[in-house]
Amino acid sequence: MTTRRIIGTFLPALLAGLVLAGVPGTAEAAGARYPVKDAPLLTHNPLYKGGVFKQVACEEPEIEDSRASVKRYTLAIVRCLDRVWSAELRRRGLAFRKPVVRFVSEKGRACGKKWPEDTIAIYCRSERSLNFPIGSDLLDDESDLFLLTVVAHEYAHHVQSLSGITKGNQRLAYRNKKELNEQYRRQELQAECLTGVFTGSVWESLARTAGDWRLLLASQRMTGDDYVEGGVRDHGKGANIVYWMDRGFRAVSPSACNTWTAASARVA
């Protein structure tokens, strides 16, 4: 299976060879302490409060191998994400705003830049938009839950933006590229965990089985940095992607998704 990357935010740094999510600070002299400390937007965000998500019924349309079907399915999942996250963010005292959804051609542009190769979805923070390529290999996966989690992952980056987590990451200092990549991994793995939280909150309505979830996790493992030959280590190893997604799924609460205070090994 071809490894496909999900980008959090399309950045100018991408043009220099970095496929990263967020725009961390550039005060390289000080460096961030690990696990991250003295960054309340990251470590004590209101997103982590409020308890377990309420169970919500989410209609998952039947999907066929066609562009029209992919669009219908994606928009239906986004509507469900709007319902879940609007209620849960407001319950935590955070303002909500719907993201824009855009479908672009495989040779199109997102965030003002050319669509990067081997990328299946992008969140543009400046536009607050979820971007999906029509005609991509979104359906070329052993698990048909993959598309649902792709959409939920990009939406998780929108939640990070709304809650101030992305801004908090921007303010973090770093001493070298290794620390910078770890900051990116913390944000990406948190998005994986929040994807699990959403999926757990609608799971009862999806008529899925435990086997479906195991198959999805096996598929997600293959998207890890350790499966990308010569790639930037900015998304996390497959085992850690599985760990955080499953952790969110079982907890059904963002309180389980504080990757910023986790040990470095857990966000490697």
Backbone hydrogen bonds, N-H to C=O, Kabsch-Sander energy under -0.5 kcal/mol:
donor,donor_aa,acceptor,acceptor_aa,energy
5,R,118,D,-2.3
7,I,5,R,-0.6
7,I,121,A,-2.0
9,T,20,L,-0.7
10,F,123,Y,-0.5
11,L,9,T,-0.6
14,L,11,L,-1.3
15,L,12,P,-1.6
16,A,13,A,-1.5
17,G,14,L,-1.9
18,L,13,A,-1.8
19,V,17,G,-0.6
20,L,18,L,-0.9
22,G,20,L,-0.5
25,G,169,N,-0.8
25,G,172,L,-1.0
28,E,26,T,-2.1
30,A,27,A,-0.6
31,G,27,A,-1.0
32,A,173,A,-0.7
36,V,260,W,-1.8
42,L,39,A,-2.1
43,T,39,A,-2.4
44,H,40,P,-2.1
48,Y,45,N,-1.9
49,K,46,P,-1.7
53,F,252,V,-3.2
56,V,201,S,-2.5
58,C,56,V,-0.5
59,E,57,A,-0.5
60,E,58,C,-0.6
66,S,64,E,-2.3
70,V,66,S,-2.2
71,K,67,R,-2.3
72,R,68,A,-2.4
73,Y,69,S,-2.6
74,T,70,V,-2.7
75,L,71,K,-2.6
76,A,72,R,-2.0
77,I,73,Y,-2.2
78,V,74,T,-2.4
79,R,75,L,-2.2
80,C,76,A,-1.7
81,L,77,I,-2.6
82,D,78,V,-2.7
83,R,79,R,-1.8
84,V,80,C,-2.5
85,W,81,L,-2.8
86,S,82,D,-2.1
87,A,83,R,-1.5
88,E,84,V,-2.2
89,L,85,W,-2.7
90,R,86,S,-1.7
91,R,87,A,-1.8
92,R,88,E,-0.8
92,R,89,L,-0.7
93,G,90,R,-1.6
94,L,89,L,-2.9
100,V,128,R,-2.6
102,R,130,L,-3.1
104,V,132,F,-2.4
106,E,134,I,-0.6
108,G,105,S,-2.2
110,A,113,K,-2.5
113,K,110,A,-2.0
115,W,108,G,-2.4
119,T,116,P,-0.9
120,I,5,R,-2.3
121,A,5,R,-0.6
122,I,131,N,-2.1
123,Y,7,I,-1.0
123,Y,8,G,-0.6
124,C,122,I,-0.5
124,C,129,S,-2.6
125,R,123,Y,-0.8
128,R,124,C,-1.4
129,S,124,C,-1.8
130,L,100,V,-3.5
131,N,122,I,-2.8
131,N,129,S,-0.5
132,F,102,R,-2.4
134,I,104,V,-3.1
136,S,133,P,-1.0
140,D,137,D,-1.5
141,D,139,L,-2.0
144,D,142,E,-0.5
146,F,143,S,-1.6
149,T,145,L,-2.0
150,V,146,F,-2.1
151,V,147,L,-2.3
152,A,148,L,-2.3
153,H,149,T,-2.2
154,E,150,V,-2.0
155,Y,151,V,-2.1
156,A,152,A,-1.8
157,H,153,H,-1.4
158,H,154,E,-1.3
159,V,155,Y,-2.2
160,Q,156,A,-2.4
161,S,157,H,-1.9
162,L,158,H,-2.6
163,S,159,V,-2.4
164,G,160,Q,-0.6
164,G,161,S,-0.8
165,I,160,Q,-1.3
166,T,160,Q,-1.7
168,G,164,G,-2.4
169,N,165,I,-2.2
170,Q,166,T,-1.9
171,R,167,K,-1.3
172,L,169,N,-1.1
180,L,176,N,-2.1
181,N,177,K,-2.8
182,E,178,K,-1.6
183,Q,179,E,-2.0
184,Y,180,L,-2.0
185,R,181,N,-2.5
186,R,182,E,-2.4
187,Q,183,Q,-1.7
188,E,184,Y,-2.8
189,L,185,R,-3.1
190,Q,186,R,-1.5
191,A,187,Q,-1.8
192,E,188,E,-1.7
193,C,189,L,-2.0
194,L,190,Q,-2.7
195,T,191,A,-1.9
196,G,192,E,-1.9
197,V,193,C,-2.0
198,F,194,L,-2.3
199,T,195,T,-2.4
200,G,196,G,-2.6
201,S,197,V,-1.7
202,V,198,F,-1.0
202,V,199,T,-0.7
203,W,199,T,-0.8
205,S,202,V,-1.4
206,L,202,V,-0.5
206,L,203,W,-1.5
208,R,203,W,-0.6
213,W,209,T,-1.5
214,R,210,A,-2.2
215,L,211,G,-2.3
216,L,212,D,-2.1
217,L,213,W,-2.4
218,A,214,R,-2.1
219,S,215,L,-1.9
220,Q,216,L,-2.7
221,R,217,L,-2.2
222,M,218,A,-0.8
222,M,219,S,-0.6
223,T,220,Q,-2.0
224,G,221,R,-1.6
225,D,236,G,-2.6
227,Y,224,G,-2.0
228,V,225,D,-1.5
229,E,227,Y,-0.7
231,G,228,V,-1.7
234,D,232,V,-2.0
241,I,237,K,-2.2
242,V,238,G,-2.3
243,Y,239,A,-2.0
244,W,240,N,-2.5
245,M,241,I,-2.2
246,D,242,V,-2.4
247,R,243,Y,-2.2
248,G,244,W,-2.2
249,F,245,M,-2.2
250,R,246,D,-2.3
251,A,247,R,-2.0
252,V,248,G,-2.6
256,A,253,S,-1.8
257,C,254,P,-2.3
258,N,255,S,-0.5
259,T,257,C,-2.0
261,T,258,N,-1.0
262,A,259,T,-0.9
266,R,263,A,-1.2
267,V,263,A,-0.6
267,V,264,S,-1.1
268,A,265,A,-0.9
